[in-house]
Structures are given as C-alpha cells and as structure tokens.
C-alpha cells in the first residue's frame, strides 16, 4: 500500500503529498488519510515494511503545528519507508522538516527522502496559486528519483534544521488572528464541520479563541465568503507581510 497522510487546512500540503504519493505508486492509486479535522477517524493506523507512506504538513512559524504532531503520532510503522514533506510560504521552514524527520522515526518509519515545498501562504498575497502545475511536475520528478533510491535500499541520513528546535515548547502554535463572520452567513454549518480544532460553535459565528489556530480554513471554504478578516489590523499586517516575503523561494528536495 502507498498512502498519503496529511494535515492540510488550506489544501496546499495535501497537493504535494498526494502528487508524490501517486507518482510513487506503481498503479498511480494511493490511500489518502486526511487528519486535518480533529475528529477524523481512520481505520489504517499501522503500516509494515511493504507499505510506503508520504507525510504532508504545513509549517507554522518554522515548526510543525502541535496538533499535527498529535495526529501523526496515531500512526506507527514497522521499518516502513516514508517520504516527509512540509509546505511553507516564502518565510522559511526552519526546523519543521527536521521535526517531522524525528517524529516519523520515533513512530517506526524510515525516512527515504524529504521535501520543503512552496505553497500559498495563509496570510497576505504570498506565492498565490502555489503549488502550481510546475510545482507538481517537480514533485513527480522527485518521486521518480525516490523510486530509484527505494530499489537501492538507501535511506535519508538527515535534513536541514537544528536541535533543539526554535522556540522550544512554545513552537508549533497557530496564529493569533480570529476570523470574523459577516451577515451574509447562511448558517450552513460547513465551517463548524471542517474546523481542524472544532473551534466554531453551532451558530457558525462564535469562535473559541483558545482553540482556533488561525489557519483560515473556514475563510477558504465558506460558500458565500461570510468568513473574513476584513479589519484594519489584519489588512495592514497582510500588506506588510506580503512585502516582507516577496522574494520567491523554490521547492527543496532531499534524497
């Protein structure tokens, strides 16, 4: 079995993990395990040496989001080969890829290759539309090289990053912004159902600030664009952040 396990609130990490997974599978078919929602249950949690897993996660301030780590710890391998990927939007991935490298090894997986992939940043107008078709083509080319490595039985010795990870126990938190809800809200409940941390009440308007991680999934998926951040503090920040991170970064692959 080839599986893609991903935490992907705004669907960017999913795209890279799935593209790589499908390119690795002999028949192009994979099992997708989406752990974005806190209440998502999956039957497949243990993998053996004949399986191959691709992990995908976004970078939160140079680290893995804590909730993502909790979800990934539900899966265990038995010397199961894997590919690790993190997605970031121009700032840098800092210690996130190394953190994922260490995590999967603790869970019994064997990293064969890794990638730090460019995706549209949650905030501002940074790398809009990424990953695009060129990115996904690069992912598939990377997967072809991973296949060769698997045949040779080679593993990934290390990836960029530092130990201890930046920010220590304070790292891997969500952002501080809290989405607003416009009067156009239809109370359809989609945001309630799809919130990664179950932070949105049944009225579709009340948000638990202690649980919200500012991933903006609710903004991305709202069918009537009722969820928003149309307030001066955020708009000013987004404009500044867009300028600060305007220099394009490239996908990085490690074999």
Beta strands, then each sheet from edge to edge (+ up, - down):
strand 1: 2-7
strand 2: 31-34
strand 3: 46-47
strand 4: 52-60
strand 5: 63-64
strand 6: 76-77
strand 7: 80-88
strand 8: 109-118
strand 9: 180-181
strand 10: 227-228
strand 11: 252-254
sheet 1: 2+ 1+ 4+ 5-
sheet 2: 2+ 1+ 4+ 7+ 8+ 11-
sheet 3: 3+ 6+
sheet 4: 9+ 10-
end
